[in-house]
């Protein structure tokens, strides 16, 4: 049996302007079934409204508060809260004061999206058509 131990503060690391991510589980090691990230949200974090056609997201709040906005409900999730978001559910996330959470993605693949984002130029980030195509490649559908 193969296994992997990822220590605190370790994993594939991505530093963005609004959050700091450690990829803790990659699909390759989980038969493509799941990936998981530890995400430290900086104050003012905002993830735009989107949905997934196939992907399930599970958020577990470790520290602070995260506001999750669905079509008919806004939830303020604090430490210890788990939020299960099935496919085809519009959602967005905000954190006014910052927070830390684990997010599980099934099937895996979100870690590949992060890796591809890291390679983009400012011009590519600014190109709406390019970003829409990239998002859709990874099952992220925006309005």
C-alpha positions in Angstrom: 0.0 0.0 0.0 1.3 3.4 -0.9 0.6 6.4 1.3 1.7 10.0 1.7 2.1 12.1 4.8 2.0 15.9 4.2 3.2 17.9 7.2 1.7 21.2 8.4 2.8 24.0 6.1 3.8 21.6 3.4 2.2 20.5 0.1 2.2 22.1 -3.4 2.1 25.8 -2.6 0.3 28.6 -4.4 0.4 32.2 -3.1 -2.3 34.5 -4.6 -3.3 38.0 -3.9 -6.4 36.9 -2.0 -5.4 33.5 -0.6 -2.6 31.1 0.1 -3.1 27.5 -0.8 -1.4 24.2 0.0 -2.5 21.2 -2.1 -2.6 18.4 0.3 -4.0 15.5 -1.8 -3.7 15.2 -5.6 -5.9 13.0 -7.8 -2.9 11.0 -9.0 -2.5 9.5 -5.5 -6.3 9.0 -5.0 -7.1 7.2 -8.2 -8.6 10.5 -9.6 -11.4 10.4 -7.0 -10.5 13.4 -4.8 -8.1 16.3 -4.3 -7.9 18.5 -1.2 -6.5 21.9 -0.5 -5.8 23.9 2.7 -6.8 27.5 1.8 -5.9 30.5 4.0 -8.2 33.3 2.9 -6.9 36.8 3.3 -9.1 39.6 4.6 -11.4 40.7 1.8 -11.3 37.3 0.0 -14.1 36.9 -2.6 -14.6 33.9 -4.9 -17.1 34.8 -7.7 -20.4 33.1 -8.2 -20.0 29.8 -10.1 -21.1 26.2 -10.3 -19.7 22.8 -11.4 -21.5 20.3 -13.7 -19.7 17.3 -12.3 -17.5 18.3 -9.3 -18.6 18.1 -5.7 -17.0 20.6 -3.3 -16.8 20.0 0.5 -15.7 22.9 2.6 -14.5 22.5 6.2 -13.9 25.7 8.1 -10.8 25.5 10.3 -10.5 29.1 11.5 -12.4 32.4 11.1 -15.7 32.8 9.2 -16.6 32.3 5.5 -19.8 33.6 4.0 -21.2 31.2 1.4 -23.9 32.6 -0.8 -26.3 30.3 -2.6 -29.4 31.2 -4.7 -31.8 31.2 -1.8 -29.6 31.3 1.3 -26.5 33.0 2.7 -24.6 31.0 5.3 -22.0 32.3 7.7 -19.8 29.3 8.4 -17.4 29.4 11.4 -14.8 26.9 12.6 -16.0 23.4 12.7 -18.7 23.9 10.0 -18.8 21.6 6.9 -20.6 22.7 3.8 -21.3 20.1 1.0 -21.9 21.6 -2.4 -23.2 19.1 -5.0 -23.0 19.7 -8.8 -25.2 22.3 -10.4 -25.5 24.5 -7.3 -24.5 28.2 -7.8 -22.3 29.4 -5.0 -19.8 32.1 -4.1 -17.6 32.7 -1.0 -16.4 35.7 0.9 -14.3 36.3 4.0 -14.3 39.8 5.4 -11.6 39.2 8.1 -9.8 36.1 6.6 -10.2 32.4 7.4 -8.7 29.0 6.9 -10.5 26.0 5.4 -10.0 22.6 3.8 -11.7 22.0 0.5 -12.2 18.5 -0.9 -13.0 18.2 -4.7 -14.5 15.1 -6.3 -13.5 14.1 -8.8 -10.0 15.3 -8.6 -8.5 17.9 -11.0 -8.7 21.2 -9.2 -5.1 20.9 -8.4 -4.4 20.8 -12.1 -6.4 24.1 -12.5 -4.2 25.7 -9.9 -1.0 24.5 -11.6 -2.2 25.9 -14.9 -3.2 29.3 -13.3 0.3 29.6 -12.0 1.7 29.6 -15.6 -0.6 32.4 -17.0 0.6 35.9 -18.0 -1.2 39.0 -16.9 -2.6 39.3 -20.4 -4.1 35.9 -20.2 -5.7 36.6 -16.9 -7.2 39.8 -18.4 -8.6 37.9 -21.5 -12.2 37.1 -20.5 -12.7 34.5 -23.3 -9.4 32.8 -22.5 -10.3 32.6 -18.8 -13.8 31.3 -19.5 -12.4 28.5 -21.6 -9.9 27.6 -19.0 -12.5 27.6 -16.2 -14.8 25.4 -18.2 -11.9 23.0 -19.0 -11.8 22.5 -15.2 -15.6 22.4 -14.7 -15.9 25.9 -13.3 -18.9 27.6 -14.9 -19.4 31.4 -14.4 -22.3 33.7 -15.2 
